[in-house]
Amino acid sequence: MPEMRVAVSGSGNMGQHVMAAVDAAPGMQVVGVLDGLAEAETIALPGGADVPLLHSVDGLDSLEADALVDFSNAVWTEALLPHALERGVRPVVGTTGLSDAFVDQMVEQSVAAGVGGVIASNFALGAVMMMHLARIAAPHFEAVEVIEQHHDGKVDAPSGTAMTTAREMRAARGSDFRRNVAERETLPHARAAEFGGVTLHSVRLPGLVAHQEVIFGGVGETLKLRHDSISRESFMPGVLRALREAESLDHIVLGLDRLLGLVD
């Protein structure tokens, strides 16, 4: 069976980890990197080989890629993803901050084209399990808050994982959570953001990677679910699984949990 030809979008920290993981995976090869902000013409893979480093979405055309892994930014992704689907390139996307309308449009385009792919807010298997357990617990508690912590280079807040967690807990519960509203805030917005009665706190500090804690409150008790990505390597098993699963899909699947059989 021929190797899967994978293009990587982004040459930063996540892009480097994706290149290393795909380069080391049996049956896959990195054929090029797309990065609109890069200046070089080639980039070295961990194994030492150089591959093209292209600076526009049109660069995808020359790579003859079977699949594309994209952990970049919403502006770049919204230009790149329609281009990939038009060319039958299967996308695996972990970029956060994408609008619901854009994601829905991409799902429709993938169905029309019969091109499989995965868009997920988090590719760490532990984070997916945390969200699944939060969804199970949600109907049984009246109140919940989410504290998400990321590195200080993250551009969006709350994180995509936090928003997905809040949406799925609200859907599982079927109604808004009961949320404390302070009678007096000595500093505006001290109680943070809110979605469906879920309070969301975003921490941005150097030294962090990706961390989230979901805290449920009940009568005389609390339940805490926490996940920590200590390294960006934690996302790579999920990325590789999504690439392999995408080969047999004819549409974009939303969330790694569906590939793991956690939801229908």
Residue, then its C-alpha position, 0 to 999 in steps of 0.5 A: m500500500p502506498e504511503m500517505r502523503v501528508a502536508v503540514s500547515g504551520s512550521g511553529n511548535m505544533g507544526q514541528h511536532v506534527m512533522a516529527a510524528v508523521d515522519a516517524a509513523p509507518g506508512m506516512q510521509v511529510v511532503g511539504v509544509l505550508d506557512g504564509l509567514a515563513e521566509a525560507e524555501t525548504i524546511a528540514l524534517p527530523g530525519g534530515a531530509d528537506v521538504p518544500l516550505l510554501h507560502s500560500v494556500d496555492g502551494l498545496d497544489s504542487l505537493e500532491a498530498d493525500a492529507l493535510v494537518d493544520f494547527s495554525n490560526a483561524v484566518w489561515t485555516e479559513a483560506l486553506l481548508p476550502h482549497a484542500l477540500e476542493r482538491g480532495v485533500r483530507p484535512v485534520v484540523g486542530t486550529t481553534g477559534l473557527s466560527d461555527a458557521f465556517v465549520d458547518q460550511m466545511v462539513e457541507q463541502s466535505v459531504a458534497a465532495g465525499v472527502g473525509g477529515v476531522i476537525a477537533s478542539n483537542f487531539a489529546l486522548g486524555a482531554v477527550m476522555m475528560m470532556h466525555l466524563a464531564r458530559i456524563a456528569a453534567p445532568h447530575f449537578e446544578a453548577v459547574e465552572v471551567i478553568e483552562q490554562h494555556h501558554d501565553g502565545k495562545v491567541d483565543a480565549p476561552s480555548g476551543t476545548a473549554m467551549t466544546t466542554a461547556r457546549e456539550m455539558r449544556a446539551a447533556r443537561g438540557s438546560d442552563f446550569r445555576r450560576n453564581v452572579a456576584e452582587r458586587e464586583t470590585l473589578p469588572h468581569a471578575r466572574a469571567a465569561e459564561f456559556g449556558g450557565v457555565t463560568l469559564h476562566s482563561v489563564r495565559l502564562p509562560g511555562l504552560v502548555a494546555h490544561q483544563e479543570v472542570i469543577f462541579g458543585g453539589v450539596g456538600e461536595t465537589l467533583k473535579l475532572r482535570h487534564d494536563s498536556i505536559s508536552r505537545e507530544s500529547f496531541m500526536p497519537g490523536v493526530l495520527r489516528a485521525l489521519r488514518e481514520a480519515e482515509s475511510l471517511d466520506h465527510i468531516v467528523l467533528g471531534l475525536d470522541r466520535l472516532l473513539g466510539l464515545v458518541d454516535 
